[in-house]
Amino acid sequence: MSSGASPGSTEDPCSGNDAGEEFSSSRSDELVQSAKPMVDTDSPQTYVHLSLKLKKLKLEEERLSVIERDNYLLLQKMSTIMKTKGRVDNKNEYEAKSLNKEKREQELLKVSKENQTILDRITKCEPQYQVEKWHEDWAKAEKYMDSIARYPRGWYLMTKDKVIYIL
């Protein structure tokens, strides 16, 4: 037989060749080392926009700016107090301002003029009722009432003085 084992033998075919064994183990090690895994074991990709909360940062910045402004105003007030030796300043120099003051004044002038013209018309107008005629009509009505009345006018005043109490 030539080099190699017989088909029924249990002999290693490369047993006589040490170079083949060395080659196969080093090549095998290289292939194992360079093989890519089937499962991805890298860390997951991180997204900056998910971890960086811009809304929260903006609100925090606004809150800090409000605090800064309030601190500045308090510092101004404290410096004023230090300059004036702590005396109370209770002057109110604020003038009340109205946005429609001119409009109300114009409306008031307009209404005043209208009222004045109405008053002039009323005073120049002749009365429709005749007071003298009323008095004449009343006198005539009293005359008729006296003629049909059972008792004279004012009789209850006359008997009031002469009241007799019966017990």
Backbone bond lengths (Angstrom), bond angles and torsions (degrees), N, CA, C in turn:
res aa  C-N    CA-C-N  psi(-1)  N-CA   C-N-CA  omega(-1)  CA-C   N-CA-C  phi
1 M - - - 1.424 - - 1.473 110.26 -
2 S 1.233 112.64 151.87 1.451 116.45 179.06 1.501 109.50 -83.68
3 S 1.274 115.60 -168.59 1.469 118.12 -176.59 1.504 108.80 -65.34
4 G 1.235 115.06 133.58 1.448 119.76 179.69 1.490 109.92 126.73
5 A 1.230 117.82 171.76 1.448 123.42 -175.56 1.506 108.66 -97.26
6 S 1.250 113.93 158.86 1.437 119.20 178.39 1.520 108.76 -76.47
7 P 1.304 115.75 160.62 1.445 117.66 -175.12 1.509 112.38 -63.73
8 G 1.229 124.00 -25.68 1.457 123.86 -178.20 1.506 112.78 -96.94
9 S 1.301 119.81 -1.70 1.459 120.73 -174.19 1.517 111.05 -85.67
10 T 1.317 115.05 159.82 1.462 122.22 -179.87 1.513 111.23 -100.57
11 E 1.206 117.08 16.49 1.449 122.67 -177.84 1.514 110.43 -78.73
12 D 1.320 115.16 145.48 1.469 120.28 177.15 1.513 108.17 -75.32
13 P 1.336 118.08 130.72 1.459 118.13 -177.13 1.514 111.88 -67.52
14 C 1.304 119.49 -24.52 1.465 121.40 -177.90 1.516 111.23 -100.85
15 S 1.289 117.91 13.42 1.455 119.53 -174.07 1.518 111.80 -65.82
16 G 1.264 118.79 -29.70 1.440 119.63 -179.94 1.509 111.87 -83.18
17 N 1.325 118.26 -8.71 1.459 120.13 -174.05 1.531 108.62 -116.70
18 D 1.336 117.05 102.56 1.468 121.28 179.56 1.519 110.97 -71.31
19 A 1.272 118.85 -29.44 1.462 122.44 -178.16 1.514 110.27 -66.70
20 G 1.271 118.69 -35.94 1.459 121.93 179.12 1.511 111.67 -66.06
21 E 1.337 116.43 -39.05 1.461 120.35 179.32 1.522 110.54 -67.21
22 E 1.293 116.42 -43.13 1.466 121.42 179.77 1.519 109.80 -63.94
23 F 1.270 116.98 -42.31 1.471 121.54 -179.46 1.512 110.63 -64.24
24 S 1.293 116.33 -44.93 1.445 118.71 -175.32 1.526 111.46 -68.41
25 S 1.325 121.06 -37.66 1.470 121.08 -179.68 1.524 111.00 -72.48
26 S 1.320 118.49 -39.82 1.474 119.33 179.37 1.524 110.58 -70.24
27 R 1.294 116.03 -38.94 1.476 119.95 178.10 1.522 109.28 -65.93
28 S 1.296 115.57 -39.74 1.457 120.40 179.04 1.525 110.36 -63.99
29 D 1.339 116.59 -42.79 1.471 120.19 178.29 1.526 111.02 -62.23
30 E 1.316 117.17 -40.70 1.466 121.47 179.06 1.522 110.87 -63.30
31 L 1.299 115.38 -44.15 1.463 118.98 -179.05 1.531 111.16 -65.49
32 V 1.315 116.85 -38.31 1.466 120.29 178.75 1.529 109.78 -66.09
33 Q 1.332 115.69 -42.62 1.467 119.20 -178.97 1.523 111.76 -66.86
34 S 1.304 117.98 -37.17 1.462 120.63 -176.46 1.519 113.21 -88.68
35 A 1.307 117.59 -4.16 1.467 120.47 -178.44 1.532 109.92 -70.62
36 K 1.319 115.99 139.78 1.471 121.52 177.91 1.517 108.41 -88.32
37 P 1.320 117.21 137.37 1.465 118.74 -178.20 1.520 111.09 -70.63
38 M 1.306 116.73 154.87 1.454 122.14 178.88 1.529 110.90 -79.63
39 V 1.331 117.28 -26.82 1.461 122.47 -179.56 1.524 107.71 -104.90
40 D 1.354 116.13 133.42 1.465 120.88 179.21 1.523 108.63 -77.12
41 T 1.330 116.18 113.28 1.465 120.69 -178.67 1.519 112.04 -104.87
42 D 1.326 118.33 8.49 1.473 120.89 177.78 1.526 109.63 -71.82
43 S 1.336 116.26 159.92 1.468 120.05 176.47 1.524 108.47 -70.31
44 P 1.323 117.03 148.47 1.468 118.71 -178.18 1.522 111.20 -66.54
45 Q 1.312 114.38 155.59 1.453 120.49 -178.72 1.530 109.19 -70.20
46 T 1.319 116.89 135.92 1.471 120.36 -179.90 1.522 108.57 -101.34
47 Y 1.360 114.61 136.92 1.455 121.01 178.65 1.521 108.31 -105.91
48 V 1.305 116.09 124.11 1.464 120.92 -174.35 1.523 110.85 -66.85
49 H 1.323 117.89 -37.41 1.464 119.89 -176.05 1.528 112.16 -67.64
50 L 1.341 117.36 -18.70 1.460 119.40 177.23 1.525 111.72 -84.19
51 S 1.297 116.88 -35.55 1.466 119.32 -178.50 1.529 111.58 -86.04
52 L 1.319 118.05 -26.24 1.461 121.65 -179.84 1.529 108.25 -94.05
53 K 1.321 117.84 109.01 1.464 122.69 -175.67 1.530 108.75 -93.20
54 L 1.328 115.31 96.61 1.462 120.64 -175.13 1.517 112.37 -67.09
55 K 1.321 117.70 -38.13 1.467 121.14 -179.55 1.527 110.19 -62.34
56 K 1.320 115.57 -43.73 1.462 120.18 179.99 1.528 110.28 -64.26
57 L 1.334 116.21 -41.76 1.466 119.72 178.32 1.524 111.27 -63.41
58 K 1.331 116.83 -40.28 1.464 120.78 -180.00 1.525 110.53 -64.95
59 L 1.341 117.16 -44.87 1.465 120.52 179.15 1.524 111.10 -63.16
60 E 1.304 116.55 -39.38 1.469 120.46 178.74 1.528 110.20 -65.02
61 E 1.327 116.19 -39.96 1.463 120.42 178.86 1.530 110.88 -65.07
62 E 1.330 117.27 -41.51 1.464 120.65 177.89 1.522 110.93 -64.71
63 R 1.326 116.45 -41.11 1.463 120.36 178.96 1.528 110.48 -62.42
64 L 1.322 116.03 -41.94 1.463 119.72 178.95 1.525 111.56 -66.34
65 S 1.338 117.26 -36.47 1.466 119.35 178.75 1.526 110.79 -67.84
66 V 1.343 117.40 -37.06 1.469 120.52 176.31 1.525 110.05 -64.36
67 I 1.319 116.48 -42.04 1.465 120.35 178.80 1.524 110.12 -63.61
68 E 1.321 116.87 -42.08 1.468 120.58 178.36 1.524 111.14 -60.80
69 R 1.333 116.40 -44.11 1.467 120.29 -179.44 1.528 110.16 -64.45
70 D 1.329 116.94 -44.66 1.469 120.22 179.13 1.523 111.00 -62.42
71 N 1.325 116.23 -40.77 1.463 119.74 178.07 1.520 111.01 -62.99
72 Y 1.326 116.21 -39.53 1.463 119.93 178.85 1.531 110.40 -63.61
73 L 1.336 116.70 -44.44 1.467 119.87 179.42 1.524 111.11 -63.70
74 L 1.321 116.83 -41.27 1.462 119.94 177.65 1.524 111.05 -63.63
75 L 1.317 116.81 -39.24 1.458 120.58 178.17 1.526 110.73 -63.53
76 Q 1.340 116.46 -40.15 1.467 120.15 177.58 1.524 110.67 -62.75
77 K 1.329 116.27 -44.11 1.462 120.08 179.54 1.522 110.90 -63.80
78 M 1.332 116.08 -41.76 1.464 119.21 179.85 1.521 111.27 -65.13
79 S 1.323 117.05 -38.31 1.468 119.19 178.63 1.523 110.43 -67.41
80 T 1.343 117.16 -35.66 1.468 120.16 176.32 1.522 110.16 -64.66
81 I 1.318 116.89 -41.77 1.465 120.95 178.98 1.522 109.99 -63.51
82 M 1.329 117.03 -41.39 1.465 120.24 -179.92 1.526 110.87 -66.14
83 K 1.341 117.20 -36.89 1.465 120.27 -179.70 1.521 111.22 -70.42
84 T 1.329 117.39 -36.53 1.471 120.35 -176.33 1.519 112.03 -94.75
85 K 1.302 117.56 10.83 1.464 123.18 177.82 1.526 112.19 60.10
86 G 1.310 116.97 30.59 1.455 121.38 171.17 1.506 115.92 79.21
87 R 1.332 119.43 9.70 1.464 119.87 177.68 1.521 109.59 -70.28
88 V 1.315 115.22 150.34 1.460 120.03 -177.72 1.521 108.98 -81.16
89 D 1.297 115.37 130.88 1.458 121.12 176.69 1.521 107.10 -105.18
90 N 1.321 115.85 101.57 1.460 118.91 -177.50 1.526 111.88 -111.23
91 K 1.299 116.75 24.76 1.459 120.10 177.02 1.521 109.04 -76.77
92 N 1.306 114.06 137.00 1.456 119.19 176.16 1.518 106.90 -114.39
93 E 1.295 115.79 96.50 1.461 120.90 -176.68 1.525 111.93 -92.22
94 Y 1.283 116.05 8.87 1.460 120.16 -177.70 1.518 109.94 -78.64
95 E 1.311 115.85 127.66 1.462 120.74 174.57 1.519 108.00 -94.92
96 A 1.299 114.75 132.92 1.460 118.57 178.56 1.525 108.68 -67.20
97 K 1.284 115.38 126.38 1.464 120.33 -178.96 1.514 108.61 -114.51
98 S 1.301 114.74 133.94 1.453 119.22 178.20 1.518 108.05 -116.02
99 L 1.295 115.56 136.99 1.459 119.51 -178.56 1.523 112.02 -74.26
100 N 1.328 117.34 -25.69 1.460 119.82 -176.99 1.524 111.68 -116.90
101 K 1.323 117.64 28.71 1.460 121.28 -178.23 1.531 110.78 -62.23
102 E 1.320 116.86 -47.28 1.467 120.46 -179.25 1.529 110.71 -61.86
103 K 1.298 116.34 -41.50 1.469 120.51 -179.89 1.523 110.42 -62.76
104 R 1.346 117.01 -42.40 1.462 119.86 179.30 1.529 110.81 -66.28
105 E 1.341 117.19 -38.38 1.466 119.85 178.66 1.529 110.60 -65.03
106 Q 1.322 116.92 -42.04 1.465 120.22 177.75 1.526 110.58 -62.89
107 E 1.316 116.39 -41.53 1.465 120.72 178.91 1.525 110.33 -63.88
108 L 1.336 116.94 -39.85 1.464 121.30 178.72 1.528 110.72 -64.37
109 L 1.332 117.53 -43.30 1.465 120.62 177.40 1.528 110.89 -62.33
110 K 1.302 116.55 -42.36 1.466 120.83 -179.94 1.529 110.69 -62.04
111 V 1.335 116.72 -46.04 1.465 120.80 -179.74 1.525 110.21 -65.44
112 S 1.335 117.18 -38.64 1.471 120.42 179.03 1.529 110.80 -63.14
113 K 1.320 116.90 -42.99 1.468 120.35 178.55 1.530 110.71 -63.73
114 E 1.323 116.46 -43.20 1.463 119.91 178.88 1.526 110.86 -62.48
115 N 1.326 116.63 -41.98 1.465 120.28 178.25 1.524 111.26 -63.06
116 Q 1.324 116.79 -39.57 1.465 120.71 -179.87 1.529 110.63 -65.74
117 T 1.331 117.13 -41.69 1.468 119.22 179.09 1.531 110.57 -66.05
118 I 1.335 117.27 -38.69 1.471 119.86 177.88 1.521 110.27 -64.74
119 L 1.341 117.10 -41.33 1.467 121.07 178.72 1.529 110.71 -62.68
120 D 1.329 116.99 -42.01 1.471 120.42 178.09 1.528 110.64 -62.06
121 R 1.313 117.37 -42.86 1.466 120.35 179.19 1.523 111.22 -63.64
122 I 1.339 116.41 -39.29 1.466 119.79 -179.09 1.523 110.80 -67.51
123 T 1.333 116.17 -42.67 1.478 118.46 -177.40 1.527 111.55 -71.12
124 K 1.312 119.03 -29.66 1.459 121.43 179.63 1.526 112.37 -79.87
125 C 1.310 116.65 -19.10 1.461 121.36 -175.66 1.532 110.44 -76.49
126 E 1.330 116.30 139.70 1.468 121.87 176.32 1.521 108.72 -76.57
127 P 1.318 118.58 143.63 1.463 119.91 178.77 1.529 110.91 -69.16
128 Q 1.303 116.44 144.53 1.455 121.93 179.42 1.526 111.71 -84.31
129 Y 1.319 116.96 -25.07 1.459 121.22 -178.81 1.523 109.55 -92.30
130 Q 1.322 115.15 138.97 1.464 120.52 178.66 1.523 107.72 -105.85
131 V 1.312 115.16 108.21 1.461 121.13 -174.56 1.523 110.45 -65.67
132 E 1.334 117.94 -38.13 1.470 120.77 -179.51 1.526 110.44 -62.15
133 K 1.328 115.49 -40.25 1.458 118.87 178.63 1.525 110.26 -65.39
134 W 1.320 118.25 -36.27 1.468 121.68 176.13 1.525 110.73 -60.50
135 H 1.327 115.72 -45.06 1.472 119.51 -179.53 1.531 110.95 -63.84
136 E 1.314 116.05 -41.64 1.473 119.40 178.31 1.528 110.31 -62.79
137 D 1.336 117.17 -44.82 1.465 120.91 179.16 1.524 110.84 -62.53
138 W 1.311 118.60 -38.46 1.462 122.14 179.68 1.523 110.83 -67.49
139 A 1.324 116.26 -41.20 1.471 119.52 178.34 1.531 109.69 -63.18
140 K 1.313 116.77 -40.83 1.457 120.88 178.75 1.526 110.30 -64.62
141 A 1.328 117.76 -41.83 1.465 121.76 179.41 1.519 110.39 -64.75
142 E 1.353 118.89 -37.99 1.467 121.77 178.09 1.519 110.66 -66.06
143 K 1.319 116.38 -38.38 1.464 121.07 179.17 1.529 109.60 -62.37
144 Y 1.340 116.48 -43.82 1.463 120.04 177.72 1.524 111.15 -64.63
145 M 1.335 117.68 -41.20 1.465 121.24 -179.95 1.529 110.70 -64.43
146 D 1.344 116.80 -39.51 1.470 120.06 178.97 1.527 110.72 -64.99
147 S 1.319 116.17 -36.34 1.461 118.62 -176.98 1.527 112.29 -72.21
148 I 1.334 118.41 -27.28 1.463 119.44 -178.23 1.523 112.94 -103.63
149 A 1.320 118.23 -3.07 1.461 120.92 -176.25 1.518 110.76 -78.29
150 R 1.337 117.49 147.20 1.451 123.40 177.95 1.524 110.21 -76.31
151 Y 1.310 116.98 -39.37 1.460 121.97 -178.96 1.521 108.55 -114.87
152 P 1.327 115.86 151.65 1.464 118.10 178.01 1.537 110.80 -69.03
153 R 1.317 114.85 157.10 1.453 120.39 -178.62 1.525 109.90 -64.75
154 G 1.351 117.00 134.11 1.449 122.77 178.72 1.506 113.57 82.48
155 W 1.338 119.65 16.52 1.466 122.28 -177.61 1.515 112.18 -66.00
156 Y 1.362 117.26 -30.35 1.459 119.13 -178.71 1.520 111.07 -70.55
157 L 1.325 117.85 -25.45 1.469 119.87 176.57 1.528 110.57 -73.38
158 M 1.347 116.26 -35.10 1.465 119.59 -179.72 1.517 110.30 -70.20
159 T 1.299 119.52 -39.76 1.463 121.79 -177.56 1.514 111.77 -78.05
160 K 1.281 118.26 -15.39 1.445 122.05 -179.32 1.527 110.52 -63.48
161 D 1.322 116.09 -37.55 1.462 120.28 -179.92 1.525 110.72 -72.78
162 K 1.307 118.60 -27.45 1.460 122.47 -174.12 1.521 111.79 -103.22
163 V 1.314 118.81 31.17 1.459 122.14 -177.41 1.517 109.10 -70.07
164 I 1.334 116.26 131.47 1.457 122.37 178.72 1.514 106.57 -114.39
165 Y 1.306 114.66 126.60 1.456 119.75 179.97 1.505 109.38 -92.63
166 I 1.277 116.86 126.32 1.462 121.73 178.37 1.521 107.00 -104.73
167 L 1.354 113.07 125.97 1.457 117.56 -179.33 1.471 112.10 -102.28
